[in-house]
């Protein structure tokens, strides 16, 4: 009997609280939920911080959630945001498909939702995606590398580290690389396409295997800068990690613009890097949420044109490279 | 002689009563439930939206699949074992089911039997993994920790290998509705969770199997001498755990409309934590369905409220870790007290 009374009392108290709950009075500070699939790489950490700084600058409260690579957890976190009746949601989806149910939930609650860096698959559900122009940035970066190769009048054997092809960003980067190299087919031959699924360990093993199978590889492009450490390790093991201008230098290019890439550029090991403009993307994402809330019509995709940083424009462009800022902050701390 | 025995019994009762009095605040069957209510009341003024009907529905929706896995884990914990393979069972079941029914490429893609056959295959996968765990533990006398840890690695690897680490989409609407749909106004997931909870409650409290489970957990050797079929009981406990994980996988896969080889990979701490917070003992012999429901509610509410408070992910992880550690310490302390009394 006592047990029943305890349970009943608990439920009555909970019900009372539920029925008494009301919206807080007074002018309400805007709140935006920020849900990231992961903070595994420098790029995501930089993006997360940039969005929070942008929100702070605009006096908007940020509710943060990290799904730790679990799409189900991300769904629960987005539902929490909706229950909290946030003014908008910025999400980095786990993948293009699983985000659709979250977009639908946000649409049903009339809450604007913006996808950061990863667009959703084709759907009737309404969202705006702020994404880097992966194809164009990669193509320009690799074209720069190819031009450097052409200047040497040597033949090149190329390798690319490909990301998870379930991620449209990885597909864009792979296609940009392939199309750029195709134009220089007379001097560059692709001998290794290394699948990494965005996994550093797989990148290291794949790179080592590729260098063993093709010791003459002298042109490497990675679809993400976070894979530079394993690439460097594999190159060092093969005694091929040389500075630009040194005999045996392997032409190196990457994508993201992280602190490792910046340091490699400064040290003279990296030829070119395609940079996603984190500052542009975070500002555009926050602005898109506010515009959607105001009922403005926005395109389904807002493209970050990004830029290529290389030895020729390093000083000029370093200020815009997020990795350079991260590096400076790290040094300051 | 009779007088002595009465005295002894009285003093026995007295000491148990004294110990119970000390333990009372922590051992009441509803202590975690009361704590959950208190926590909810305490946080409501500071957490906008926490006490809304929408959020209540959200909390219940979030807790249902977790509850089903935790109930299976509770059964195993009662025997004094542990099942670390539940998360991989969720992932492997999800992948097997999705591969059977996806779009046109699935084994039964497009067929009206795709969804029911996939559900059966998913449950079968869970049962087989559970049976393997139970058999390895009882036949080879291997520690449950090692057996289920290696099963976790194997099943997880198999799920990734089968799918080449890609998610599987285009699942039939009839299957997705198990995780997302509702019967009139009652969510299907709630119906499934209630059925599982009721079945396990009856099994634990009303059947011989239930009594054997507790006896095995208290003292397996003594139970065996008393005629309890310990090995069979342990095997069945792991099969139940596997079946529960597969059932949760059906709900998770349905609500995401996606079969994923990494589904539920990060919820192991929540599963074990919820059972232990509820009061199920890591030392075996103790555990109830109602306790696990309280534990799951508490852990889901903690997650939900801290998330809604806007606290950082890392802080939430620290708080959850601390709460689970506290519950485990409390369990060890209660266990020592129980042994002394």
Interface residues (C-beta under 8 A of the other chain):
Chain A: X3 X6 X7 X10 X13 X14 X17 X18 X20 X21 X23 X24 X31 X39 X61 X62 X63 X64 X65 X66 X68 X69 X70 X71 X72 X73 X75 X76 X77 X79 X80 X82 X83 X84 X85 X95 X97 X98 X100 X101 X164 X166 X197
Chain B: X29 X30 X33 X34 X36 X37 X40 X41 X44 X48 X49 X50 X51 X52 X53 X54 X55 X56 X58 X61 X62 X165 X166 X167 X169 X180 X252 X255 X256 X257 X258 X260 X262 X263 X264 X265 X266 X267 X303 X304 X307 X308 X310 X311 X312 X313
